[in-house]
Amino acid sequence: MQAIQEISIRGKTFIPFIKSAEIEKIVKELSEKIHRHYGGRTPVFVGVLNGVIMFFSDFLKNYPGNCEIAFIQLASYHDNTCSSGKVNIISNWPVDLTDREVVVFEDIVDTGTTLKKIHKMIQDQKVKSSKVATLFFKPDVYKSDLPIDYIGRPIPNRFIVGYGLDFDGMGRNIPDIYQLKD
């Protein structure tokens, strides 16, 4: 029997959760699904930094249609393993989204606090339509009634790192997903 490979980040221990091959498959399926919806149109894909960077990059490599991209930066974790409940806007919309079809990309949706903030920001932009795509979703702690249109994989309410997700700024470069050990 093979031993579980643990990693340590800033004094916390994490154990393997989702391998990179599975993540790759999820991302490819999401890109195909979103492309089927947008067909020959040119949506604007907005990545929520910093955690979305690997997911967004891999998604774009797999997306066969035309698109434009933009980024916004928000923060809600503030060096902790659970959402603070307060979302700070670090950088706002860099492009005019008026009358555009927008898909906001999140690395993970848990309570929905960040999503609510983004929804309010989008309402001010007078977009034609908006949708949300997330790689991971924690349904057990989701407190919003806003729809999440594209979900890569629901997961339990565990703190995870890797593939763009971090703990206190570390672990984003790990290709697999690890969860905090009990």
Phi and psi in degrees as a GROMACS rama.xvg file:
@    title "Ramachandran Plot"
@    xaxis  label "Phi"
@    yaxis  label "Psi"
@TYPE xy
-81.3849  134.229  GLN-2
-72.6698  147.756  ALA-3
-72.0592  129.547  ILE-4
-85.1815  115.941  GLN-5
-96.5411  154.1  GLU-6
-127.106  155.959  ILE-7
-121.201  131.67  SER-8
-131.713  118.253  ILE-9
47.2539  44.4809  ARG-10
83.9748  -1.60214  GLY-11
-104.33  144.485  LYS-12
-102.419  133.245  THR-13
-123.503  145.051  PHE-14
-118.834  155.974  ILE-15
-57.621  142.782  PRO-16
-132.059  -55.9956  PHE-17
-133.669  124.303  ILE-18
-75.8462  154.784  LYS-19
-60.0639  -33.2413  SER-20
-63.2903  -38.1091  ALA-21
-69.3671  -39.7427  GLU-22
-61.1147  -44.195  ILE-23
-57.2319  -43.1877  GLU-24
-64.8761  -43.4538  LYS-25
-61.0257  -45.2196  ILE-26
-63.8194  -43.1591  VAL-27
-62.3029  -43.8117  LYS-28
-62.7943  -40.8396  GLU-29
-64.1041  -41.9042  LEU-30
-63.9746  -39.0215  SER-31
-67.1211  -42.7237  GLU-32
-63.5631  -45.1805  LYS-33
-68.0429  -37.4852  ILE-34
-64.5923  -38.657  HIS-35
-59.8326  -37.1382  ARG-36
-70.7635  -42.6532  HIS-37
-92.0789  -11.8918  TYR-38
44.9757  -122.972  GLY-39
-86.398  4.37295  GLY-40
-82.7047  168.707  ARG-41
-119.146  90.1833  THR-42
-75.0522  164.579  PRO-43
-103.561  120.079  VAL-44
-96.1646  123.135  PHE-45
-112.819  116.652  VAL-46
-91.8724  134.67  GLY-47
-93.8832  108.698  VAL-48
-77.5509  154.516  LEU-49
-98.9169  -24.3357  ASN-50
-61.2034  -26.4034  GLY-51
-78.2322  -8.33066  VAL-52
-54.5596  -46.7147  ILE-53
-71.9873  -44.0171  MET-54
-60.2128  -48.4559  PHE-55
-62.4002  -44.4946  PHE-56
-61.7456  -47.729  SER-57
-66.6889  -37.5286  ASP-58
-58.9434  -49.4895  PHE-59
-61.8385  -36.0832  LEU-60
-63.2866  -30.0207  LYS-61
-92.9598  -16.0107  ASN-62
-76.6725  117.852  TYR-63
-85.0829  -6.28745  PRO-64
-100.99  -178.52  GLY-65
-79.227  147.571  ASN-66
-162.125  163.37  CYS-67
-117.126  156.943  GLU-68
-128.265  154.081  ILE-69
-152.19  166.735  ALA-70
-133.405  147.067  PHE-71
-127.978  159.198  ILE-72
-129.612  123.446  GLN-73
-131.076  160.048  LEU-74
-142.389  135.602  ALA-75
-134.784  -7.76866  SER-76
-92.2196  -35.5607  TYR-77
48.5789  58.4518  HIS-78
62.187  40.6912  ASP-79
-138.901  175.568  ASN-80
-102.12  7.49984  THR-81
-142.453  153.12  CYS-82
-59.8414  139.498  SER-83
-76.8681  -17.2679  SER-84
86.2742  -7.88735  GLY-85
-116.994  125.988  LYS-86
-107.778  124.007  VAL-87
-100.822  132.908  ASN-88
-85.1762  120.487  ILE-89
-97.3615  -41.8919  ILE-90
-144.405  142.747  SER-91
-100.673  -173.717  ASN-92
-55.9359  123.16  TRP-93
-88.9932  -7.47213  PRO-94
-132.384  158.297  VAL-95
-79.0774  121.699  ASP-96
-102.233  7.19944  LEU-97
-54.9362  127.452  THR-98
59.9618  26.9266  ASP-99
-107.893  156.109  ARG-100
-91.1699  120.298  GLU-101
-118.703  136.268  VAL-102
-121.962  119.394  VAL-103
-90.7927  128.692  VAL-104
-106.698  124.527  PHE-105
-116.141  147.605  GLU-106
-72.4354  -41.7192  ASP-107
-151.588  140.451  ILE-108
-117.695  121.705  VAL-109
-114.844  -91.2969  ASP-110
-70.1417  -26.5909  THR-111
95.4204  1.40412  GLY-112
-60.6707  -47.2044  THR-113
-64.1854  -40.7982  THR-114
-60.6336  -40.8343  LEU-115
-61.3086  -41.9827  LYS-116
-63.4479  -44.6219  LYS-117
-63.4037  -41.2402  ILE-118
-59.028  -43.9904  HIS-119
-62.9119  -39.9999  LYS-120
-65.1652  -38.8904  MET-121
-67.6522  -38.8064  ILE-122
-55.8124  -34.9316  GLN-123
-71.9421  -15.5195  ASP-124
-89.782  -7.60492  GLN-125
54.2554  50.3644  LYS-126
-74.7587  157.845  VAL-127
-70.1543  -44.0151  LYS-128
-157.503  156.834  SER-129
-141.355  143.718  SER-130
-137.008  165.822  LYS-131
-125.385  134.659  VAL-132
-122.854  133.794  ALA-133
-135.11  143.268  THR-134
-71.1959  -46.5056  LEU-135
-125.81  147.097  PHE-136
-138.469  132.294  PHE-137
-106.11  87.3712  LYS-138
-62.6952  -27.6441  PRO-139
-66.8344  -22.0553  ASP-140
-118.283  3.25292  VAL-141
-69.4842  123.53  TYR-142
-112.825  8.75064  LYS-143
-107.054  160.352  SER-144
-103.578  5.35015  ASP-145
-70.9344  137.239  LEU-146
-73.9046  146.03  PRO-147
-111.177  111.726  ILE-148
-77.0337  -34.7251  ASP-149
-132.462  115.834  TYR-150
-117.73  122.637  ILE-151
-69.3885  -52.3929  GLY-152
-158.957  126.753  ARG-153
-71.5961  143.907  PRO-154
-136.362  160.273  ILE-155
-70.3296  167.72  PRO-156
-76.7899  74.1363  ASN-157
-121.848  146.179  ARG-158
-78.7333  128.612  PHE-159
-124.523  154.529  ILE-160
-135.268  162.147  VAL-161
107.068  162.556  GLY-162
49.5373  46.2108  TYR-163
99.8678  -24.1963  GLY-164
-85.4117  143.454  LEU-165
-128.032  167.143  ASP-166
-123.289  113.876  PHE-167
52.0423  43.2101  ASP-168
84.5122  -3.60909  GLY-169
-115.161  151.986  MET-170
98.2518  -5.29117  GLY-171
-60.8479  -29.6691  ARG-172
-84.7173  -1.15557  ASN-173
-74.454  126.704  ILE-174
-72.0146  -23.7183  PRO-175
-99.5757  170.275  ASP-176
-101.772  133.105  ILE-177
-118.191  148.387  TYR-178
-113.341  151.35  GLN-179
-62.2606  131.354  LEU-180
-77.5422  139.599  LYS-181
